[in-house]
Amino acid sequence: MSLTIAKTPGEVKAVIREWKKEGLSIGLVPTMGYLHEGHGSLIKKAVSENDRVMVSVFVNPIQFGPNEDLESYPRDFEADVKLIESLGADLVFHPEPSDMYEKDFSTTISVSGVSENLCGARRPGHFNGVCTVVTKLFNLSEADRAYFGQKDAQQLAVVKRMVRDLNANIEIVGCPIIREEDGLAKSSRNTYLSADERKAAVVLSKALKAGKEMIESGEKDASKVKAKISSVIDAEPLAKTDYVEICDWNLIEPVDIINNSVLVAIAVYIGKTRLIDNFIIEK
């Protein structure tokens, strides 16, 4: 099968209608493009678990704040298509913002609680934008499964909660973080880093490794683990901590004692570039 590129919701619906007629299972991989091996791992998993796979490539304007990097967000649709085709997906959805949002668009989806800490506290409205676009993609694709990376762990938790609360007929599949050889989590925003900043960015994974070793050695005091992680970040001159948090993985609420499953999440500025990383301890 050759790869189909759809530009409008109507074109997507026409393809999905045919797939549904044939009784085929559908996997969805929502992306903002500028794809790397992390996205590739999601597409591979989707291809392995579904008869057909749709990948969306859409820089969603409503999840960016007024001072964020919407205009400068990296884009290379031609390269994205080559990667998507090589991995065996069947449909790319690449709309314009005007195709997704009418001039009088007035409906958003808000998930309270799990969206309010970490990135949600620092990026007001971000997760409303994510949940709204993801719901539109769920509706258009009629997918059986949708694939999200753990690097955006809070996003994964928020989408899972939304699907549960709204009884959406879709399975959310979380996939592991893909890293560079030196440990840096793969991210489209890594392209913003200068050579010196790129070297400095390894501090995120180093700091998390130090925290993980403490927890695995039996440390249950969250403040001690956070202090260790912060000290590693602070030792890097180009790094400035946005947050270091240890949260209940199901609630995304800070914990004092590490007893249950936790998300250990950090956001760090390397120069002007904000990077996030995390690990999850399942108990």
N, C-alpha and C positions, 0 to 999 in steps of 0.2 A: 504493500500500500504506500502511496506517496503522501507526503505531509500536506495537509490542507491549512491554509492561512485564512482565518476569518477576521474581518475588521469590524463587524457590527454584531450586536446581539441577535439580529434576525438571521444572519449567516450562521452563527453558532447553533441557533435553534433548529435550523434546517438539517445540519449535520447530525445533531443529537437525536432528532426525530427518526432518522434512518437507522442509527445505532440501536435505538430503543425498539424499533420494529423488528430488528434481528435478535432481540433479547440479549444484547451484549452488555457486559459489565463495564463500568466507566470509572477511571481514576482521574483526579484533578490535582494539578500542581500549580498553585497560585504563586506568581513571582512578579518582581518589579524589573526583571530583565538584568542585563549585564551579568549573564550567568557564569558561574564558576563551578568547581567540582562539588561544592556543597549542594547547589541546585541539581547538579548532575546525579548525585546519589538519590535524591528524591524522585527524579524522573525514572531512574533505573528501577527503583523499588516499585513505583507505580506500574511500569511496563510489565514487571514480573508478576504482579498480582491482579491485573485487569485485562480485559479483552481489548479495550481502547483507552487511550490516554490523551487528555487535553491539558496543555500548558498555557497559562495566561501570562502575557508579558505586558504589564501595565503599571506605569509609575502613577500611583493613585494620589491625586492632589489633595483629597480631603483628609489624609492621614499625616500631612505635613503642617507644622505650625508656621506662623507668619515669618519667623526668622530662621527657618530651617532650609535645607539644601535642595528644595524641589527643582529649581532651574538647573543647578549644577550636578544633580544626581546623574551618575554615569549611564550612558546608553550606547548600545551597539546591537541593533536588532539583527543585522545581517549575520554577525557572529553567533547570536543567540539561536537563530534558525538552524544554522549548521550543526550546533551542538544538539539541539532538540531532535533534529532529523537523525543524527548519528546514533542517538540513544533509543530510537524506535518509537517515539511518541507519534500520534496520529493527527493532532489538531493543535494549532497555535491560535490563540485569541489575542489580537493586538489592536485594541480599540483606541480611539481618541477620547479625551475626557468628555467631550460633548456627546459622544455615543453612549457613555455610561451615566452621565448626569444631565438631565434636561435643565433648561434655564431656571425653571421653577421647582427644581428638585427639593423636596422638603421632608424626607424621611431618613432618619438615622437610627442605628441600633446601638444601645448603650448597655454595657455589662458592668454592674457595680461590684464592689468588693475586690475581686481578683485583679481588676484593672487599676486600682487606686494607688498602689505603692510602686516602688522601683521606677521604671520608665514612665508609667502612668502619672506619677506625681510630678514628673519633670516635663512631660509633653502633653499638656492638657488637650483633650479631644482626639489624641492619637488613636486610641483603641476604638473610639466610636467610628473613626474613619476606616480602620481595619475591619471591624465587625460588619460594617455596612457593605464594603466592597466584597468581602468574602461571602456574605449572604447572597449578594447578587450573582456571584460566580457559582455558588452552590445551585441557585435556582436555574441559571442558564445551562449549566452542564448536566444537571440531574445526576451528578456523580454518586457512585456507591461509596467511594473513599476519597479523602483529600489528604495530601501529604504536606507536613510542615516540619521545618528543622528545629532542633532543640536549641540552636544558638539564640533564637528569639524565644526563650523559654516562657516568658510571661505571655507573649502572643499565643503560644501553644495552649497555655492554661486558660486564657481568656476565650479562645475559640472553642475549646472543649466544653467550657462552662456554658457558653451560648448554645451550643448544639444540644447539650443535655437539657438546659432550661426550656428551650423552644421545641423539644422533641423533633429536631431535624432528622430526616431519614438519611443520615450519612455517617460513615465511620471516620474519625480523625486519627491519622497515623502519624505519630511523632518519630522523627529519624535523628540519629546521632550527629553531633557536631563533626564536621570535617575540618581538619587542621593542616596548615603548612608543615613542612618537615621540622621547623624550629618551634612548633607549638601554637603559633598564631592562628586563631579561628578564621577560616576563610570568610570574607565579607566583601561585597561590592565597594564598600567605603575604604577598604585598604588601599585602593588606587589613589586616594587623596594624599597618602603619606609620602614625604620625601625619603631619601635613602637613610638619613639619620633617624628619622621618625619611625621608619619601618623596623630598624634594629631595636629601637626603644620599645616598640609595641609588644615585643616578646614578654615584657614585664607582666602583661595580663595573665598569660598562661602560667608563668612562673609563680605569681602570687597565688593563683588558685591552687596550684600543685602543693604549695606550702600549707595552705589551709586544709586541703583534702587529706594530706598526710597527718595533720593534727587530729582530725576527726576519726580517721581510720586507726589511729593509735589510742583512741578512747576518750579524747577531749569532748566534753558535752557543753562547756560554757561557750555560748555563741560569741560573747564579747571578746574572749581571748582569741578565738579563731579569727574574728574580724580585725582585731588589733594586729595579728600576725600578717594577714593579707595586706592591710593598709601599710604596714612598715615596709613590705617588699615594694609596693607601688611607689611609696614616698622616696625610696632610695634611687629612683630613676628621675633625673632632672627634667626630662621632657614630658613627664607624666603628671597629670593633675586629676585626682580622684573626684568623680561625680558622686558615686555611692558605692559602698560595700555593704551588702545585706545578706542575712541568713533568714529565710522565710519558710514557713510550712508550705510544702510543695502543692498541697491541694487548695490552700486558702490564699496563698501569696500574702501572708501576714507575718511580720517579724516575730521570731521566737527568741527567748532568752536561753532556753535549755534545748539541746539537740537530742530529742527522744524519738521523734517520728521522722517520716520522709521529709527531707529539706531540699530547698533550692538555694545554693550559694551563688549569688549573682553580683557582678560588678559592672560599673560603667566608668570609663576612664577617658579623659581627653589626652590624646597624644598630639601636641601642638593644638591646632584648631579642630582636629578630627575626633569625634566621639565614637568610641568603640565599646562593645559590650561582650561579655563572656560569662560562662557559668559552668557549674557542674551540679548534678543531682545525686543525693544519697537516698536510695530507696530502703525503707525499713518496714 
